[in-house]
Amino acid sequence: MTSIELKEKVISQIHITEDNDALEFILEFLTQNEDRNSTYTFSDDLRKRLDISVEQSNNGELISEEEERKLTEEWLEK
């Protein structure tokens, strides 16, 4: 995927999200990455969420992107 395609995909996802936490994270991440020497510090809540995600991954509790899309579509239809 080209850089332009990636940017379009990211922008598209940003436009449809209603998750303020995700949007704040993205903004903070992109702002901090303007200075490549800076270090990102995760909030306690985000750290817990990431730890849970890593644990789920280690336990094989994963679904494919295709399955996630299908579940999201089903949820949105309700």
N, C-alpha and C positions, 0 to 999 in steps of 0.2 A: 504494500500500500504506500502510495506516495505521501509526501508531507502535506500536500494540499488536500488529499483525500482524508487523511487523519484529522486535519484541522476542521474540515467540513463535518466529519462524523462527531467530533467533540462538540462543536458549536451546536449541532442538531440536538445532541443529548442534553446540553445545557438549556436549550430553549424549552424542552418538554418537561424538565424536572421541576417538581414542586418541593423538593427536599432542601430546606434552607441550610441544614447542617452540611449537606454535600456541596452546595453552592459556596458556602463560606470556606470550606476546606479547599475547594478548587481555587478560589480567589487567593487565599492565603498561600497555597502551594505555588501558584504561578507568580505571585508577587515576590515570594522569597527566592524563587529560582532566577529572578532577574540578576541577583548577585550570586554567582555560582559558588562563592566561598562561604555562603551562609549555611547554617545547619537548621533543619526543620525540627521543631520540638512538638511532639504530639500531646494533645490534651489528655487528661486522665481518662475521659470517656472514650475518646478515639483509640487510645492505647488498649483499653479493655475490649473494644469492638474488634480491633485488629488481632488481639490475642485469641479471642473466640474464633475468629475466622481461620487463623493458623491452626488452631487445635482441630477444628472441623476438617480442614484440608488434610491434616496428618492422619485423621481417622477415616479418610476416604469419603467423607460426607460432602460430595460434590455433585453438581449437575452440569450438563453441557450447556453451552450458550443457547443452543437450539431449544432445549427443554425449558430454560429460563424464559425465553421469549414466548413459548407456548403458554407457560403458566401465567406470565404477565398479561398476555392477550385474554386468557380466560378470566383473570381477575378484573380486568378493565371492562369486560362485558357484563359483569354483575352489577 
